[in-house]
Amino acid sequence: MIQLLAWRLAQFPLILAIIYLITFAFVWVAPGSPFGAGERKLNEAAETALKQKFHAESWQQFLGFYPYNVIRHGDFGPSMQYGEWSVNDILKSALPVSITLGLFALTLGAILGVGIGTLAAVHRGGVFDWLSLSLVLLGISLPSFISAALLLSIFAGKLGWFPIGGWGTLGDIVLPGVALSLAPMAYIARLTRVSMIDVLSSDYVRTAVAKGLSRHVVIWKHCVRNAFLPVLSYLGPAAAATLTGSFVVEKVFSIPGLGQHFVNSILNRDRTLILGTVMVYSVFLLVFNLLVDVGYAFVDPRIDVSAKSSSK
Amino acid sequence: MTAAMTTNLPAEAMRTPDALAAPDHLLRRVARSGRVIAGGGILLLVVLACVGTLPMTLNSQSLWYFNAQRPDLVRMPPSGGAVALWWGTDNLGRSILARTLFGGTISLAIGLCAALLSVFLGVTVGLISGYRGGWIDSLLMRAVDVLYGLPYILLVILLKIAFEQPLIALLRYPGGANFIVLVFAIGAVSWLTMARVVRGQVLSLRGQPFIEACKAAGLPESRIFIRHLLPNLIGPITVYATLIVPSAILNESFLSFLGIGINPPVPTWGSLAAEGLLPALNPINPRWWMLVFPCTLLAVTLLSLNFVGDGLRDVFDPKRDAAKI
């Protein structure tokens, strides 16, 4: 296990370097320029000066300057769109917000999702199964900008229970957190239900029931653990995506998180900021996928994650 | 045969391997699944309504034309009378009913094409990766990691800009090129999760005795793949495929929200929802019909898709009758 961890960790720099280069290639060949995009049209001299300032006259110049600083100082350079701000400043101010909100949403989604999925599987075909799943699935049957806007206009606008957007007080986290948790909750509930139905029919569950364990213990102690496997493979990417923020939720609730920068940097062709956000997302993804693979081995010891002994 | 009689069949009869393979058994089981019937029925109605009205919504002379701008009918609330005006009109006097039906055709087509593409890619990669293990597994999964690390909006914008103009020149039909580029962009990001899930499932299956037995019996690999692994993977694959159709439709709606989806004036459910959001939430003069009708049809369709997926999963599952505790 430790060998596996070390091996996977050793691969990280290589993968990150590849992602950096691919992203850079995409960003560089993508039509449009970070300078003079949108309303302002720059004259040629100003554009050359800007390109010089940002080391972006040619791809050799760009690659000669930025990657070195990233590796040496972890410095992604100035944002090409915001000028005065460095990419690191933007990441430093936005990431904690997104992580806080994302953790809240993920916890809410995972607990409710596993709970609802398990109960739906146990009451398979019954009223609870239909009602709970319909309700949960409604969360992923509407575009997120609609469900977020509806949550905002009902609970903050009409009822006035929560503040209308913004960030800072405890009440600010609830509505965006719920909006952000809808998608993971639905996926988790559904995956749990499906694999729980499989698990409920296995022999060891029959044994557990036969030896007189209570339903409660069998379901929540024995089955949930084994039904968790498909949920686990979903949780890796979901955690990375949720913790790095959502464009729609942040826009609807005016939250200063990282999600908006993912989209805006690309629409603005803000090359340095794109590289910064992509790298942050990639690190989250690699770490969580590694955790998921380690988690496999804990949940189901039969799984040989290193897979060296097979394929004969 | 009545429903009550068939459900009382002994569970053992369902679990013989032949029951899985025989197509008439499968069909009969599909016919008995409430979810598939209810969800599939609603889905069929929506598809028929969307596709059946195409001759009208594509006819530029008709009031039903999806882009029939009528300055005299701007922002009309729903009313009786002409059927095209039952759901009201939008800011340009176009019939919401006609636009919702035509938009549904586009949205459903995007979802279907993207799902087919990603099932094919995801299952192939996941099977090979999970079954072979070793360096092939490492290579494929790291490739998936790398592709995951790229935000798909970047991919979509890039694909859109890089391939749309050449495709338009090739097809001489801008709408078609726009559609194809979007499907490939959405499909290209949706198969990654499928690959990881299939791989996880294969990893868990591979260690089980029946696969060992297959190998010991000297079965060719293609047979192990198709006859023994795939049936056990049908559950997750169906569930994920039916998750991909709605998520592709939702992805398109997100792109429409950003203004980089299907180009206007062609509507999709997503772009109709995005267009209707502000008028509907207007506190002084809310025009709810611009949001409520497209969103309801969208939500109903995606919900039925989800129910069909769940129902089919139960049908395909060899152990379906044993799960009682």
Interface residues (C-beta under 8 A of the other chain):
Chain A: Q11 I15 I18 I19 I22 T23 F26 V27 V29 A30 P31 G32 A121 V122 R124 G125 L133 S134 L137 L138 I140 S141 L142 P143 S144 F145 I146 A149 S153 G157 Y187 R190 L191 R193 V194 I197 D198 L200 S201 V205 V209 R215 V218 I219 L229 P230 L232 S233 Y234 G236 P237 A240 V248 F262 V263 I266 L267 I274 T277 V278 Y281 S282 L285 L286 N289 Y296 D300 R302 I303 D304 V305 A307 K308 S310 S311
Chain B: G34 Y131 R132 G133 G134 D137 R142 D145 V146 Y148 G149 L150 P151 I153 L154 L155 I157 L158 I161 A162 L192 T193 R196 V197 G200 Q201 L203 S204 R206 G207 G235 P236 V239 L243 P246 S247 L250 S253 F254 F257 L258 G270 A273 A274 L277 L281 P283 L291 C295 L298 A299 L302 L303 N306 D310 R313 D314 D317 K319 A322 A323 K324 I325
